[in-house]
Amino acid sequence: METIALAEVAAVLADPSRAAMCLALLDGRAWTVGELARAAGVAASTASEHVSRLRDAGFVASVKQGRHNYVRIADPRVAELIEHLAQHAGHRPVSGLRSSLRVRKLEYARTCYDHLAGTVGVALRDGMLRTGMVDSGDGLALTGHGRDVLGELGVEVPAGTRRPLLRDCLDWTERREHLAGAVPASVLSRAVAAGWVSRDEHRAVRILPAAREPFGRLGVELSEFS
């Protein structure tokens, strides 16, 4: 039965259009079917069929807001599966200047579903550990000092969530861990809303000048990477 289930999952992602949609959705945002159609380079009617297949397989969920319908990754576990498959595909060498530039942007800072990854993401984990915001003694835990700093920066620490507040996520470009979980997701959400960072295409994240002070509070000296 496990073999059959694995084959079914592989079949869902074997189609290039569905794979392209899943990769687009890895930026953590909700997309319309039309937007996914453009990302995959297919007609809207074809995209709708692909979305139905992904929904039936549990990869995506529909979100309705007013008159608009959106699609997003069903849950963090699905995002982690797609991210790992993308990591494997990403081991192939790039060809061409544009591909090379895109890879460098992704290596520096990108979204890993709903949290920061890449060089900056790994530096964020290191900084929060070094400054005592996170304790790694018996698994990762947010300290009282960490809660205070996050509160001062306007980052909400979710309460009553089944999702772990913090966990390690292996970074496929750095080959080291960055932080995943509810708290890093809140950090990225706050960073976007406050104008510390902006999302670029293909999951890349642009670090803006306004990030220097708040990221410094999180233990990240951005000048080291400039």
N, C-alpha and C positions, 0 to 999 in steps of 0.2 A: 504493500500500500504506500509506503514512503517513496518507493521508486516512481510509482504512478503520480503521486502528488508533486514530486520534484519535476517530473517531465511536464506536468501541466503548467507549473510556474514558469519553466523555461520556455514553453510554447507561447505564453503570454508576452514575454519580453523578446521573443525571437523576431517579431515583426519590427523593422526599422522605424516605422512611424510611431508605434506604441513606445518603443525605446526612447525615441526623441522626445515624446511627450513626458515620459517619466523623468528624463534628465532635466527638462524645463521646469517641472514641478518641484525639483529638488531645491529650488531657491526658497521654498517654504511658503510662497504666496499662493493665493487662490487665483486660478486662471479661468477665463471663459473658454467655451469650446472653440469659438472663432480664433482666439489667441493661440490655443493649442494647435489648431489647424495651420496657422501661419508658421508656428515654430517647427512643425513636422513637414511643412510643404505639401499639404494635401487639401482636398476640398472639405468644406464644413460638414457635408453629409458623411463623408468618409471618416472625418475626425469624430463625429458623433457615434459612429459604430465602434470605433476604437475605444472611446471613453466608456461605452457600455460594456465592452469586453473587460476593460481594466476594472470597472466597478464590480462586475460579477465575480472577478477573481479576488476582490478585496484590496486591490492596490490603491484605489482612489475612492473618495467620498464626495457627494454633491453638497454644496452649501448654497442656500437661497437667501438673498438679501434684497428685500423689496421685490421688484419685478425681474431682477437679474439672477441668473443661475451660474454658479461657479463650481470648479472642480479643484480639489486639492489632494495631496497624499493622505491616505487614510489614517496613518499613525506613525510615530517615530520608528517603529520596528520595520515598516515597509521602506521608509526613507533610508534606514541603515542598510537594508538588503540591496537597494538600488545603488547606494553610495559604494558599497563594497564591490559590486559588479562593475561600476564605473572605474573604480580604482584598478581593477584587473585590466580593463580595456585601456586605461591610461598608461599602462606600462609599455605600450608600443611607442617607438620613437616618433616624434613629430616631424613633419616635412613642410617646409615653406616658412617664410617670414611671419605671415599672419598667424599661423598656428603656433609658432614659437612665441610670439608676443602674447597671445591669449593664454598659453600655458604659464608664462611668467607672471601674468596678472593673477591667475588662479593659485599659483604657488605662494604669492605674497599674501593675499587675503581673499577669501571666498566664503560663501555660505555652504555649510554642510547641513542641509535641510533648514534648520531655524537657528543655527548658532555659527559663530565664527570659526573658520579653519584656516590652514595655511600658516605662514611664518608668524603673522600677527596672532592667530588663534593659539598657537603653541606658546608664544610669548605671554599671552594673557594668562594661561594656566601657570606658567613659571612665575609670573609676577604676583598673582593672587596667593600662591604658595609662599613665596619669599616674604611677602609683606604680612603674612599671618591672617589673610582673609579666608583662606582655605586650609584645613588640616587634613593631612593624609595618613594620620596614625593608624586608624582602623577603617580604611575606606575613606573616600572623600567626604568631607563635611564642612559646611559653611560655619565659620566662627562668629561669635558675637561682634567682633571687630569688623568682620566681613559684612555682616548685616547693617552695621552702622554706616560704613562707607557706601554701600549700595543705596541705602536710604537717602544719604546726603546727595547722591548723584541722581536720585529720582528713579532708580531701578527697583521695580517691584519684586519682592521675594514671594512667589506663589505659596499659598497655604492650602492644605487639604487636597493636594493633588496626588494621584497614584503614580505619577511620573517621578523618577528620582530627581532631586534638586540638582545633584551633580553626579556625573560619572565620566570616566575616561573614554575617549574615542580616538582610535589610532589614526593619525593623519597620514594619508597616503603619499604626500609629497615630502613632508618633513621626517617621516618614519618615527615620529614621536607622538605622544598623546596631546590632544587639545581637550578642552572641557565641553561636554555635552550635558543635556538635561534641562530642567525647567529654568534654573537660574541663568545659564548662558543664553538661553532663548530670550529671556527678559533683558539681558544686557544688549543683545543685538537689536531687539525691538526698540529699546530706549535710545540706542545709538543712532538708529535711522530716524526716529521721530525728532530727536534733538539736533539733527544735522551734524553729528560727529562723523558719520559715514554715509555713503550712498551706494545703492546697488547698481552695478553695471550689468551689461548683458552677459550671458553665459555664466552666471553665478559669481562673477567677480565682484569684489567689494572695494570701493574707493575710499581711502582714509582721508578725511578732510581736515583742514587746519584746526577746526574747532575741537578735534579729538585729542589734541596734545595734552590739555590739562586734565580732562576726565580719565583718559587712558593712563596718564601718569599716576592718578590716584589709585588705579588698578594695578600699578606696578609695571606698566609698559612704557619704556622710554622710546617713543617713536623715532627720535632722531637717529637711533642706532640702525634703523633700516632704511633711512633716506639716502 
